[in-house]
């Protein structure tokens, strides 16, 4: 299953025009949709359950995301369904493209075997809330998630870089808590996620390699200036499994706008470090999401 851009745009418009299905949760509490389609920030899945579905309710969200780096562009179309503020199911289709300058460098390095690079990946996700609540009570909300990833263009990862597989499964455990009036009267959200993964660059460079999969930490913090605006940072450790190339941690600084429960927009400056053969991949991140 691959969702094309025009299909998702149509889904976005339909979701916008349909009557709101669930409006009982507080504004911004589902977060946004991150790069793998799960509810959270931009880079990190949080413990929150996506959509505004509350008790015995279903609701959906759809998002378009673009990341423009020095030598790459990464785009994503994602869909998410939430039930009962308890269960989240998601799908994301990612497309990574190499810029013209880097494509020329790749052709020279590989002797013309690879004169361009476009990688597509499907990510199927599920998350379940295990305990706690992001707002109420003393305990943080704790959720467990899984992401099944299928790399549709694994040739450069497996033939050039030494990845072992074109599919992989990530498992993660996340804890999120919103602290009211915590910083000069502002609400503060803190999130910590632990992930077990063998995905190289989310899986866009295949799975596995010379190293072993292990646990990695992913952290996020956000300050809400009012119910509609938040600013925060994220940090994500990455596996470094390929001997041929180095994989750096990811980080971003973001601003999120929630004008209503129907719409959210996240803009960020992202530092993704080394990707494949190219260093210092920094640039902007923009995601537009609608909720029904």
C-alpha positions, 0 to 999 in steps of 0.5 A: 500500500502506497499513499500518493500525495494527491490521495492524501491531499484529498483525504486532508480536504475530506477530513477538514470538511467532515463534522468533527468526530471527537472533541472531548480532549484538551487542545494539543494533548495528542501532539503532532505526527512524527516522521514515522507516523506516530503521535509525538513531536517531529523526531520522537514518538511520545506516549500520547495517543494520536487524534482527539478520540476520548472514551469509546470514540474513534477519530483520525488524523492525516499529515503531510511533512517535508524536510529540506536538508543540504543534500536530501529532501524527505517527504512523508504522507501519514494517516493515524486512527485513535480509539478511546485515548487508548489505542493508536494505529498509523501508516506513513509513506516516506520518500527520500530524494538525493539532491543534484550535487550529491547525485553527481557525487554518488555517480562518481563514487559508484562508477555510475552504478547509482546516478540518482537516489530515491528511497521509499519506505512504508511504516506501519505503527501501533501504540497502546497506553499502558498506564497513567495520564499525560495531564491528570494524576501523579504518574506520567502516561506510559505507552508501548509502541511498535513500528514495522518498516519496509524499505522499497528501494534497498539496493544502495543500502544492501549492495553499497553500505552493507545493510542486512535486510530491507525490513525491520521492527522497532519497539519502544516504550514512552513516558510523557507528562504535562506539568501545569504552571511549571515554568513562570506560569507556563505548562511544560511537557516532558517525554522520554522514549526508549527504542530497540531498533536495527533501522539505519536512518529510520530504515531508509538505509536498510536494517542491520549491519556490522553492529548489533541492535540495542536500546536508544534514548529519545527525549523531548521537552516543550513549553506551552506559552498558551493553549495554541502555541508551544516551543520545544526541543528533541534529541534522538539517539541513533544506531550506528550499525554500518561500518561504511558510514557513520550515523549521528544522533538527531536533534531539532528545535520546533514551534507548534501552532494549534489554532483549533482541534482540526488543524496543527502546524509544526515548523522546526530546524533539524540537525540530522548530522551524517546521512550515508556519504554526506555530512552536516545535514541540517535544514528545515522541517514543516508538517501540516496535520488535520484532525477529524 
